[in-house]
Amino acid sequence: MSDKRVSALDDIDHKLLTLLQANARRTNKELAEAVGIAQSTCLERIRALVSSGVILGWHADVDPAAMGRPIRAMISVRLQPKTTASVRAFQREMLEIVGVLAVSTVSGVDDFIVEVAVSDVGALRDFVLEHVTSRGDVVDARTALVYEQARRWDVRPAQM
């Protein structure tokens, strides 16, 4: 997010964002009442937050285990050569594979952390062999099983 968008957010915007992060299914009426503004004003503010790119979208948080994918893992990947084209291609191709939850480009020794959810350890092995280490541009891959994940969904405003 650019600094311009951050500075354009006021206390009401921050309150709306906090409420929506806690429960995006709240009605416009509930949101307006909670922050003390008219429903029409609330709707316009939320539309502005969406159009400016502050709110990226709405989604359902689904448990991968309930979808038959109880095994989660983080796969650290290093590419060679590292070009803009190879980085973008890796990201795009990984995100097209069923079971990939996220692809993060990172600094340090590794270039990516690929988060996956699979049906069992054999499926994890197959995923790594078929989709990661079989690539000619992958020079290193390490896999870590996720035992448990604690997650925070709300993004709090930066200290001003």
C-alpha positions in Angstrom: 0.0 0.0 0.0 1.4 3.4 -0.9 2.0 6.0 1.8 -0.7 8.2 0.1 -3.4 5.5 0.8 -2.3 5.1 4.4 -2.4 8.8 5.2 -5.9 9.0 3.6 -7.3 6.6 6.2 -8.9 8.2 9.2 -10.1 6.7 12.5 -13.5 5.7 11.1 -11.9 3.9 8.2 -9.6 2.1 10.7 -12.6 1.1 12.8 -14.5 -0.2 9.8 -11.5 -2.2 8.7 -11.1 -3.7 12.2 -14.8 -4.6 12.3 -14.7 -6.2 8.8 -11.6 -8.2 9.6 -13.3 -9.6 12.6 -16.4 -10.5 10.7 -16.8 -9.5 7.0 -20.5 -10.7 7.1 -21.6 -7.7 9.2 -24.4 -5.8 7.6 -23.9 -2.2 6.5 -26.4 -1.2 9.1 -24.4 -2.9 11.9 -21.2 -1.3 10.7 -22.7 2.2 10.5 -24.1 1.9 14.0 -20.8 0.5 15.4 -18.8 3.5 14.1 -21.5 6.2 14.5 -22.1 7.2 10.9 -25.1 7.1 8.5 -25.6 3.9 6.5 -25.2 5.8 3.2 -21.9 7.2 4.5 -20.7 3.8 5.6 -21.5 2.3 2.3 -19.6 5.0 0.4 -16.6 4.6 2.7 -16.5 0.8 2.2 -16.8 1.3 -1.6 -13.9 3.8 -1.4 -11.8 1.3 0.6 -12.4 -1.3 -2.1 -11.8 0.9 -5.1 -8.6 2.3 -3.6 -7.3 -1.2 -3.0 -7.3 -1.1 0.8 -9.8 -3.9 0.9 -8.6 -6.6 -1.5 -11.6 -8.9 -1.4 -13.9 -11.0 0.5 -13.5 -14.7 1.1 -14.4 -17.7 3.2 -11.7 -19.2 5.4 -11.9 -22.9 4.8 -10.2 -25.6 6.8 -8.0 -27.6 4.4 -8.5 -30.8 6.5 -12.3 -30.5 5.9 -11.5 -30.6 2.2 -9.4 -33.8 2.5 -6.0 -32.1 2.8 -5.0 -32.4 6.5 -1.2 -32.3 5.9 0.2 -28.8 5.7 3.8 -28.0 4.8 6.1 -25.1 4.0 8.5 -25.7 1.1 11.5 -23.4 0.9 12.7 -23.1 -2.7 15.8 -21.6 -4.3 15.9 -20.8 -8.0 18.8 -20.4 -10.4 19.0 -18.4 -12.5 16.9 -15.7 -10.7 15.4 -13.5 -13.3 12.2 -11.5 -13.2 10.7 -14.0 -15.8 11.7 -17.1 -13.8 10.4 -15.7 -10.5 7.1 -14.7 -12.1 6.8 -18.0 -13.9 7.5 -20.0 -10.7 4.8 -18.0 -8.8 2.2 -18.4 -11.5 2.8 -22.1 -12.1 2.8 -22.9 -8.4 -0.5 -21.1 -7.8 -2.1 -23.1 -10.6 -1.4 -26.4 -8.7 -4.2 -27.9 -6.6 -3.1 -27.9 -2.9 -1.0 -24.7 -3.1 -2.3 -22.2 -0.5 0.3 -19.5 -0.9 3.5 -18.6 -2.6 5.6 -16.0 -0.8 8.7 -14.4 -2.4 11.2 -14.0 0.4 14.6 -12.5 1.1 17.6 -14.5 2.4 19.0 -17.8 1.2 15.6 -19.0 -0.2 13.6 -17.3 -2.9 10.2 -18.7 -2.1 8.1 -20.3 0.6 5.3 -22.4 -0.9 2.5 -23.3 1.5 0.7 -26.5 0.6 -2.1 -28.6 2.0 -2.2 -32.3 0.8 -4.0 -35.5 1.7 -1.1 -37.4 3.2 2.7 -37.6 3.5 2.9 -39.6 0.2 1.0 -36.8 -1.6 3.5 -34.3 -0.1 6.4 -36.3 -1.4 4.8 -36.6 -4.8 4.1 -32.8 -4.9 7.7 -32.0 -4.1 9.1 -34.4 -6.7 6.6 -33.7 -9.5 6.1 -29.9 -9.1 9.2 -28.6 -7.4 12.4 -30.5 -7.6 11.7 -31.7 -11.2 12.0 -28.1 -12.4 15.3 -27.2 -14.1 15.4 -23.8 -12.3 15.1 -25.2 -8.8 18.5 -25.7 -7.2 17.3 -26.4 -3.6 14.1 -27.3 -1.8 13.5 -28.1 1.8 10.2 -29.1 3.3 8.9 -28.5 6.8 5.7 -30.1 8.1 3.3 -27.7 9.9 2.2 -29.2 13.2 -0.1 -26.3 14.2 -0.7 -22.8 13.0 -1.8 -19.8 15.0 -3.0 -17.0 12.8 -4.0 -13.4 13.3 -6.5 -12.1 10.7 -6.6 -8.4 11.6 -4.1 -6.0 10.3 -3.8 -3.1 12.8 -3.0 0.4 11.7 0.7 1.4 11.7 1.7 3.6 14.6 1.6 7.2 13.5 
